[in-house]
């Protein structure tokens, strides 16, 4: 009688069968639904006082997504629908990431990494020993015709590397770190977060396998889609967590009076009203006192004007915001042309085939990559009213003109660039335009090099002058680049902060608030006076302003077609 082998094959193993994993996945997602519902009930009953209001709302949204997503996944898994597979993968992947991050925080692993870095020097000799083991193993390749010697050398190299690895771990005190980590497993929350990691990872592996994909009728297109989302997920999660999440949080905070510590009362649109409220009242005389025309307990005088022989006073509930807005607009109106127009002509010059142009391209681009702090400190010295080179050259020029003689002598103004309200903002504009010109030049240069040379040759044949070529060929074909440069320059100018903050360190707002910008005012409100709600409202007003300007530029570009007037 022939003996029949009873060794189980791969197909006979129950852990390889998709049906078992389908039941496990269904039960797992049902468990997640129950856990999510229980956590939601606890959050709004016993745990409502343990977390802030905004965090409770965020956690509520996440738990609702978990409940709905897992419930939908159960339905589609039962129907063998590919949507169930996708939902299961997404939920388990996000659960794995969340559990990993939570465990890292709860186990104080970041502190352990710091401790490892402090003790790393003790393990460096063992790393050198590991390198020696690698060289010993690689030296075995020289004994190709001596197999025994080759094996011995490879074994020796392997054991040297193992001893080095063990020695390195003991040298950096990994045992003490593991003991401290295990000691942190002292409550249910930490244990749950740690053991959730392998659970989520297991179900990701199970659903990702080829047999499970075939069970759900997955095609190659489905596999390519999942792979694409997997590669995009780090960037997408980073965007959601570090950009979209804080953005939505700041929108919520802008409707509160949060002081960054405890107080967080809902005030509705009160912050926005305080920012934007204005009042206009007629004056009996141009020099009439403000308290005789407006309620000075609520409004501060912003400006006065006369029209059709009648004088008016404008009062603002937040006078500093309107001053900051005025300074920001003035900065943009001057800094953008001063950084874009010279960049356009510099790019045309650098686009020529004159020897040494590569060197000059690098020179013009250097200010764009240099640190703002260093640049501001250099310009702070140049703007010095007594020892600065700018005033020095102005003095030399005036002395030279006076030496030539004439109807009158020119008086040296001795400009106090950073301490006068008339020139402080201009000084910031000059420095910023100088810094941004190089970057804009590189962008224009890239656009110029994409223009076909044949068009210039045809224009030359038609008798066009250099200026005609510039206005009739270069500018129209450079319209997309010009649009991009103008858009980025406007956005950058509306968000100016570092230049002002460093150039005038003792008083960034400048004399008589002449250099107070919106972002600087936001910083003062949010991080010096701890009015986070009000600062968030300022940020959203600035966002809407930039959005409106950018949208206008997009509409203008679209209507202009292939041309763009600079």
Order of alpha helices (4+ residues) and beta strands (2+ residues): alpha-alpha-alpha-alpha-alpha-alpha-alpha-alpha-alpha-alpha-alpha-beta-beta-beta-alpha-alpha-alpha-alpha-alpha-alpha-alpha-alpha-alpha-alpha-alpha
